[in-house]
């Protein structure tokens, strides 16, 4: 069911209150739960006014958190700029072109209404619909119906039927002005301009699944969950024991409501059963494996049968198609190959679509740029930090960006912000899309952004999502932020039940403007564990500690300092060494630092900077030691 967060802003006398009442009434008539905030600010003519309207299956608060507004409806241009930071990534701004200077402009000798308000708004927002609401209202003979024109423009973004809007107007608008308001509403529907940054609507790879009705999807998920539990009960001793401990038999699973009674799976379970203890098929049927790092020397292994690879390629084809990849594209795949699953996932998806794949893998900057020019790459797939690094190198080498054919990028494997997205898009002149996955589940392809950006569609017929409270482990309602839990519904070799990803996000149900009905997840905002993601590589502090404590002359006091140098993350290890080594001079300290760096590189697969320091240099703590100092995004400098 649709959930929407709408913020209406304007100045006194523009009809903000009435507009929010009409939206709320239309939502109530549809059967949604509706919350509408009180109007804040000065309601007299010229004073700022705003109103929050939230509707959905269940809404708990009338106030929309900053950064979660789906549609910002601004009756005045300057008010749109003032509230733009409340818009979610990929959200829509509907703005009246009318300029109403605030009272302070008339009383001040220096303040002026910004001459480039429209330009600033286009830079700050990703999708903008501009409306000549006042001109339309005046053409109808009544400037007071400009708010109805704005509602007409808004109606093109929401899922209410025209008759539901008309009924809402009848409830809220006096009979004497009803017809004129309805005429203004229709004018807004017809005359609202296309988005300033108009997005190409990409085709849908598998319309039968990706646009499936919610009831049909639930039925499909329920059936696949029943089959999965029976499959695990029969084939995987780990799950069989867990089911028996809880008195669960496959016949008990009749619907998705039983999901919360099933046991969780955690990364530690995969480590304990390394390498093949969770296989549901004979090892002879496994045709490939991938793995990610863990807290010990053992890897977290994921095994695949031929059918699993077919599922993986299907998931990737959906995501890459949603971003606009077609069989005419040349995909430069700069993700890592080898045990890392990223490169193979994008390779499989591109092949499934029929696009040309350039499997260049990571690194070798000069070759990356050469192939981009020579092969005419149109799609770049890599980590966002590497995309920025390549852009810097292209600029340094004076490569003409306009001569390149690159048009879109597929980025993931590490956290990245909207600011990073905008930098990538500006430097390369492309559209940047987010991709989400994890090797334990399948690799990339679990979720993907469509042309709307901001939220990622989960392939929920393949991966059943939940959001839980990481403390109580209880499921959370739609729209609430918590830990993402995934169940693999189509994995054959190594299916996982209720796997705790430790990633923090929220789920939004309801149709997307792109046409898909697959549930959407917000971009990952953090993790519930201590794992660090550095240049797309999972790093645990305990991995590094294991290296340090095993070296002669190294004290058990260290800090991991993360910095961002240009587009790339850098890891510095500050570690104390014994007095006898420190006093031997700079050559001895340098040799020891190099030995530590080599050991760490061998363990985690990343080059690091090591600074050995004198004993008692690093601050002590009576409680839990502060091992990680994350300075990414902050001014550079050593911690004290």
N, C-alpha and C positions, 0 to 999 in steps of 0.2 A: 504494500500500500504506500502511496506517495506520502512523503513528509517534506514540508517546505518551511523555510525561514525567510520571511519577507520583512524588510525594513523600509518604511515610508518616511521620507524626510522632506521638509520644506519650511516655509515661513507662515506666520499667522495670516489667515485670510485666504489661503490656497485650498482649503478643503482636505487637509491631511486626515483629520479625524473621521470625516465622512467616508473617505476612501478606504481607510482601514476597517471601518464598520462594514462596508460592502464586501470586502474580501473575506472577513470573518463570517459574515452571513452566508456567503456562497459555500464556504468550507463546511459550515454546520449543516447546510442543506444536503451536502454530499455525504454526510454522516461521519465526518472527521471530528476528532477531539481538537478543540481550538483553544489557544491561549492568546490573549491580546493584552499588551502592557498598557499601563496608564500613559497618558501623553505627558511628556516632560518638556520643559522650556516655557517660553512665554507665548501664550496663545493670541495676544493682541496682534494686530496687523503689523508685519515686519519682524516680529520676534521668531526665533527658531522653534520649530515643532517637529517631533518625531514620534513614531509609533512602531512597536514590534508586533508582528502577527506570525504565530506559529501554528501549524496544523499537521495532523498525522494520525496514525492509529492510536498513539498514546503520547501526550505531551505533558511534561512535568513542570516546566518553568516557562513563564511568559517572556523572559528576557533572553535574547539571542546572544550567545557569547561572541566576543570579538573574533573575527576571522571565520565565522560560520554562517554568514548571511548568504543565502542562495541568490536572491534578487534584491538589489537596492533600487528602490523607486524614488527618484529625486525630482521634486517639483521645481527645483531651482539649481542651476549649475554649481554655484559655490557650495551649496549644501552637499552636493554629491561628492565634491572633493573633501569636504570636512569629515564625511563618514566612510570614505573609501577603504579605510583600514579594517572595517568590519566585514568586508566582502570576503568570502571564501575563495581559494584558488579556483579559477575556472568559472566563478560566478558571473552573473549578468548585471549590468547597470542599465536602467531605463531612465533617461534624463530629459527633462524639459529644457529646451534651448533658451528659455527666458532667463534674463539676468535681472535679479532684484538686489541691488547693493544693500548691505546691512546698514542700520542707522549710523554706525560709527564712521562710515565713509563720508557721510554728510557733515559730521561735526569735526572731523579731523582735517588738518591742513596737509598731511603727508600721506595718509592711507588712500589707496585707490583700488577699485575692483580690478582683479588681475586680468590683463588683456589676453593672456594665453590660457584661460581656464579650460577650454575644450582640449587643447593640446596636452595639458597636464593630466587631464582625466584619461585620455587615450593611452598615455604612458603608464598610468597607474593601474588601469583595469584591462582585463583581457578581452571582455566582450561588452561593447557599449551600443545601446540602441538610443538614438537621438530622436526626439519627438517635438514638432512645432505645435505644442499643445495650445498655447495662447492664440496662435493664428487660426487654428482649427476652430477654437471656441468662438472667436470673434466672427468667423465666417458663418457660424450658426446663430449669431446675433446675441450671444450671452457669454462674456468672458468667465463667468462663474462656473461653467461646465468644463473648464480646462482639466479639472481633476478626473472627470469621466473619460476624457481623451486619453489621459495617462493610464487609466484602468484598462482601456481598450488595448493599448500597447502591451500592458502586463498580461492580458488574457492570452496572448500568443505564446507565453512562456509557461502557463499553468495548464492543468488537465481538466478544468471545469468546462462543461458544455455551455454553449451560448444561452440555452434556456435557463440554466442555473444562475448565470450572471443576471439575466433579465429579472428573475424572481428576487434576487438579492437587491436589485435596484428598486423594485416595487416595495420591498419591505422598508428600505432606508430613505428613499427619496420622496418628497411630497408629491401628490398626484399632479399638481399644477405644473411642475417642471420635469415630470418623469419622461415624457416623450423627447424633450430636448436633451436630457441626460443620456438617454438610450441612443439618440442620434450621434451624440459626441462619442459615446463608447464605440459605436461602429466605425466612426471616422478614425479613432485611434487604432482599431484593429487593421484598417486598410492602409493608413498613411505612415505608420511607424517605419523608420528607415531600417535597412539591414544593419547588422553589426558592423561597426567601424573596422574591426579586425575579423572579418567574416571568415569562418572556418569551412573548409571543404568537408562535406559529409562523406566519410569513407563507406564503402560497401560493407556488408555483414557476411562473414565467412560461412556461418552455419545459422541461417535465420530460424530454422525449426527449433533450435535450442536457445539461441541468444535472444529471441523475442517471445519465448514461451510464456503463457499466462501463469500467474503465480500459483494458482491451484494445481495446474498440470506439473509445474516444477516441484511442488511439495510432494505430489504423488510419486513422481519419479525418484526423488531423494529418499522417500520412505521405503520404496521397494528396494532401492540399491543399498540402503542401510541394513535392511533385513538380510539381504544376501551377504553383505559384508560380515555381519556378526556370525552368521552360520559358517562362512568361509574361514574366519579366524578361529572359531571354536573347534573346527575340524582339523585345521592345518598348523596352527602356531601354538605351541605349548605355553608360551608366556601369556597369551591372551586366554587360553583355556583355563589356566590357573586363576587368572584375575576374575573371569566370569564365575567360576565355581566358588571362589571366596565370597562373592556377592550374591550367590544363589541365582545367577542369571543363566537362562537358557535361550537359544535362538528364537524359540517360539514366543518368548515374552515380548519381542520387539515387533510391535504392530504399527507404530507411527513414529514421527519425529519427536513426539513428546517424551518418548522413552530415552532419548539421547542423553539427557542430564543424569540418568542413572548408570550410564556406562562409564568404565574407568578411563582416566586420562593416560596418555603416553607422554613421557618426557625424554629429553635428550639423554639423560643419565641411563634410561632403559636401553637406548641404542648402544651406549658405551659398554654397558654390562654384557650385552649380547654380541659384542664385536667378534668376528666380522659378519657372520651369517646366521646368528642365532634367532633372528626374527623373520627369516625367509618363510614364505608360504608355499614355495615350490621347490622341487629338487634343484640343487645347485647347478646341475647340468642344463637346466632351462634358462639360467641367467646368461644373457649375452653381453652385458656390459655393466660396469659399476662406476659410480662417482662417489666422491667423498669430500667432506669439509673437515676443518681442524677441530680438535676438541681440547679439553683442559689437560690431557695427558699426551703421551706420545702416540696414543691410538687415535685413529681417524673415526669420524662418524660416517658410516658407509651406507650408501643407498644402492640397491640392486634393481636391475631392469630386465624384463623379458621383452620379446619382440612386440607383444601386445602393449606393454608399457611404453615403448618408444612410439608406437602409433598414437597412443593417448597423448603423449607429450607433444608430438608434432601437431596434433589437432589443437591442443591448447595454445601452442605458440602461433599457429596459423591464425587463430581467432584474434589474438592480441596484436599481431603484426598487421593484419588486415584492418583492424580498428584504427590503427595509426595511419593507414593509407598505403601500406606496402602492397605492391602488385607484382605480377610476373614480369613486368617490364623493368623492374628496379634492379640496381646493382647494390647489394648489401655488403658493406665493408664491416666484417665481423671482427672487432678488436677486443672482444672479451677473451679471457684465458681459456685455452683448451686444456687437455690433460684430465686430471681427476676433478678439477673445478667444473661444475655443470653448466656454467654460464654460456661459454662458447658453443657447446654442443646444442643447447636448447635453441638458440637463435639460428644455428645452422639448420637444425631439423625443421624449424618453422619456415624459414626462407625456401628450403627445398620443397616443402609441402605446397607452398604457394606457387612455386615455379620460378622464383626470382633467382638471379645469378648471385652466388655467394663468393665473396673474396675472404678466405679463411686466414687472415693475416695474423690473428691473435694479438697479444698485448706487446707493448714496447716498440723499439726500433722506430723512433719518430720519423727519421728521414724517409724510411721505406713507406710508412703509413701515408705521408703526404705525397710521395711519388705515385703510389698506387691510386690514391684518391684522384689525382690528376689524370694519370695514364688510362685507368680503367673506367673513368667517368662515374665514380661511386655516387649514388643518389641517396643512400641511407647509411648512416653511421651508427653502429651498435657498440657501445662500450660503457665504462663507468663515467658518470658526469665529470668527475675530477680529471679524467684523462681527456675528455672532450675539451675542457677548458685549456689544458696543457697543450693539446694539439693546436688549438686556436692561437695561443700565444706564439707557438713555434711557426705557424703559418704566417703570422704577422711579422715576426722577426726575419723570416726568410723572404718577405715581400711577395708572398704568393697572392695572386689576384683572386680574391674570394668570388668575384663575379664570374670568373672563368670556370669555377667549379660547378658541378651539377648537383651538389649535395642539396637536399630539400627537407629531410627530416631526420631525427635522431631517436634512438631507442636506448634509454639509459636506466640503469638500476645497479644492484649489487652493493650499494652503499647509500646511506641517508643523503638527501639533497633537498635544498629549500627552493621556494619559489624565486628567490633572488638569484640563485644559481641557474634556475631554468631561464630566467630572463637574460642573464649574461650569456649563456650558451646560445640562445636564440638570436641575440643581438650580434654576437661575434661571428657566428656562422651564417646567419640569415636563414635559419631553418626553424621548423616547429619541433619542440622537444617533448617526448612522451615518457612517462614513468612506467616501468615494468616491475612487477613484484613476484618473488618466488623464494623458495628455500630448498636446498638439496634434499633434506629429509622427506619432503612431500613429493617433489618431482624435479625441482630446479626452477628456472624462470618459467613463467606461463601460468602461475596460480591466478594472477590478477593483472589487469592492463588498463591503461587510460584509453579512452576513445577521443573523438574530435572535440568533446566538451572540455577535456582535461580537468584537473582538480581532484576527481574521484576515480577510483580504479574498479572496473567490473571484475568480479570474481567468477571464475568458471565453476559455478556452484553445482552444476550437474556432475562435476568431477571431484570437486573439493568442497565439502560441506562446512560452512563457516559458523562459528559462534563467537560471541563476546562474553567474557567472564570477568568477574572481579578477581584480580590476582591474589587477593588476600583470603576472601571467603570461598572462592572457586564457584560461586553461584552465577548463573547466567544473568546478563544485564539486558534491559529492554532496548529496543531499537533506538539508535541515535546516541546512546550513552557510550562514553569512552571506556575502554578496558582492554584486556589481553585477548588477542586473536587466537582462537583454537580451530584447528582444521582436521577434518576426517577425509581420508582418501576414499572415494567411492568407486574408482575404477582401476586402482593399482592391482597388479597381479603378483609380482614377485615379493613385494614388501609393503603391503598396505598398513597404514597406521590409523589408529582409532583415537580421536580427540587429542591430537598432538598439540601440546602447548608451545606456541611459537615464541612467546615472550615479547612479541611486538605489540605496541599499544596503538589502537585505532578505534574506529566506530563503523557501524554498518548502516546503510541507508537503503531502504527498499522502495520500490516503485519505478515506473518507466523513466528512462533517461531521454532527453531530447534527441539523442542520436538514434533512437528507435529500439535500443536494447532494454530488456527487462531484467537482466542479470543483476543481482544485488551489487551495490557499490560499497567499497570501503574507502575511508579517508586515507590520506597519505600517512605513513608511519610517523608517529611523533616521538617515539622513544622505545626503550626496552626495559623489561623488568629484571634483567640479570646484569651481570657486569661485563658482558662481552663487548669488545670494541670492534668497530668495523673501520679498517684503515685501507684506503685504496682498494676496496672491494674484498679484502681478506679479513676473515674472522680471527680475532686475536684475543686470547684470555690472559689477564695478568698472571694467573697461576702457571701458564706455560713458561713465561719469562722467569718467574720466580724459581721454577724447577731448574732452569739453566744456571741461574746465578748462584744458588746455594750449593751447586755441585762443583764450583770452581775454586781452586786454591787461592787464598788471599782475598776473597770477596766477603764482605760483611753482609749480614741479612737485612740491610737497610737500603731501600731503593725507592725511586719514584719514576713513573712513566709520564713523560711530559709530551702532550700532543699539541702541535702547532700546525697552522696552515700557511705554507709558503707558496704564494701564488695560488694556483688551482689545486695543488696537491697537499695531502696530509703528510706530516713528518712526525716520526716517533723518536723521541730522545729518551734514553735510559740514563738516569743519574743514579749512580751506585757508589756506596762507600767501600773503600778497600782498607785492608789492615795497615796499621802504621808502618810496619817494616817494609811493605811494598811501596807505600806512598813516599817514604823518605829516600828511596833509591833514585829518585829524580824523574824528569819528564820522559826520558826514553823508556823506562820501565813502565810508567803509567800508560804511555801510548801503546806499548806492546800488549799490555793487559786489556786495554780498551778494545784493541783490534781483535783480540782473541774472544772477548765477550761478544762483540758484534757478529763475528763469524758463527759462533755457536747459536746465537739468537736467530740469525738469518736462516741457518739450517733447520731450526725448529719451526719457525712461523712462516718462512718463505718471503720475508721482507727485509730489505736493508734498513738498518737503524743507525742512529748516531749514539755513541756511548761516551759519556763523560764520567770518568772516575774521580771521586772527590775524597777529601780527607775524612777520617773518622769523626763522627758526631756533627757532621755538616747538615744532614737531613733532619728536619724537625721530627721529634718523637711525639707520640700520642698515647695518652693513658687509655683511650678507647681503641676503636678500630683504626688501624693505620690508614692514612690517606695515600694509597698507592698511585692513583691516577690524577694527574692535573691536566685538565683539558682546556687549552688556551685557544682552540680554534675559534675564530671570530673575535678574539680579544687582541689588544695590543701585545706585540711580542715582547718577551723578556723572561728571564729565569725566575722561577718562584723562589721566594726567600726561604 
